[in-house]
Amino acid sequence: MRRLRRVFGMMRGRMDTTLADALIGQLDATREGAWLAIAMSGGEIGRTKAHQAMREIEHRGDTCRARLVAELAGALVTPIDREDLFRLSRSIDDILDSLRDFVRESHLYRVRGRQRFAPMLDQVIVGVDALEKSVRDLATRSSAVGHDALEAKKAGGTIRRMYQYEIARILSSDVTAEALRERELVRRLEIVGTAIGEAADAIADGAMKR
């Protein structure tokens, strides 16, 4: 009986609790990864410790993604297009993977002046928060889903613009080994911004089709 209620709910376009919880679990891990990167950039936590902590965060995100994939594999119907749900989950995974790379490469490169990455990381938090609101909107069939997805898209766009300004700043001086390492790190955050935009697109596309 419970399974039938879930099926009927999804046929009406309501996000199943199990699916929503898995996506929100992914986003929670991603947000934690972003806060860890902020703490590392501000010197509140050492690079080595941050690198170790990120491994645990990534594992939690991967566990939530695996749960979503398993649930979708056995689902008769889905609240939005199945491919859009996969796209959304994959894009969230890409955000966390790129944050992991940012922390790992910060650990390896030992770039000075880490605080300059904070504004881009702040926008990552804005984007992830908007994505979570959008997922909750899908779960409740809220009409705000389009607005919240757009807010996430804007945050992703802001990160990409900030990347362009950072690259211009880096290239305005002598191209040293330090400058090249900086460029690699801001590139990681630009990839995060792109993935946030792709996640927002998956939500908007799925909501429009249902």
Sequence and secondary structure as in RCSB ss.txt:
>XXXX:A:sequence
MRRLRRVFGMMRGRMDTTLADALIGQLDATREGAWLAIAMSGGEIGRTKAHQAMREIEHRGDTCRARLVAELAGA
LVTPIDREDLFRLSRSIDDILDSLRDFVRESHLYRVRGRQRFAPMLDQVIVGVDALEKSVRDLATRSSAVGHDAL
EAKKAGGTIRRMYQYEIARILSSDVTAEALRERELVRRLEIVGTAIGEAADAIADGAMKR
>XXXX:A:secstr
 HHHHHHHHHHTT   HHHHHHHHHHHHHHHHHHHHHHHHHTTSS HHHHHHHHHHHHHHHHHHHHHHHHHHHT 
SS SS HHHHHHHHHHHHHHHHHHHHHHHHHHHH  S GGGGHHHHHHHHHHHHHHHHHHHHHHHT TTHHHHHH
HHHHHHHHHHHHHHHHHHHHHTS   HHHHHHHHHHHHHHHHHHHHHHHHHHHHHHHHH 
